[in-house]
Amino acid sequence: MVANQKKYTDEFRRETADYVISTGRPITRVCEELGLNPKTANDRVLKRRRELGGEPDPRAEDRGLRETKRRIRELEMGNAFGGEAVPAFPRGTWKAHRLARQRAHRETP
């Protein structure tokens, strides 16, 4: 299957994307004329539009958004537990910690 794939130069890819952008015609029609896969051509056109417009890569924005949402969830979880940090204990030490907190709580007036 790999042997059947056509290899195009970077120049051809760029010129194809520029042709689609400059004519404003639907990608599928242009692909029919040139014998190209519309999905591949669409990817090239989107990439070229980002290059020409100076737009940032949307995947980078998504990554930043996911990181921000993760941080917000962590902070909200901390607030749900009274703002107190919940420590991560090695196996078997949580019980000792809990007992120490119970004793400290009983001793406070």
Secondary structure as GFF3:
##gff-version 3
##sequence-region A 1 109
A	DSSP	three_ten_helix	2	4	.	.	.	ID=ss1
A	DSSP	alpha_helix	10	23	.	.	.	ID=ss2
A	DSSP	alpha_helix	27	34	.	.	.	ID=ss3
A	DSSP	alpha_helix	38	53	.	.	.	ID=ss4
A	DSSP	alpha_helix	58	80	.	.	.	ID=ss5
A	DSSP	alpha_helix	94	107	.	.	.	ID=ss6
###
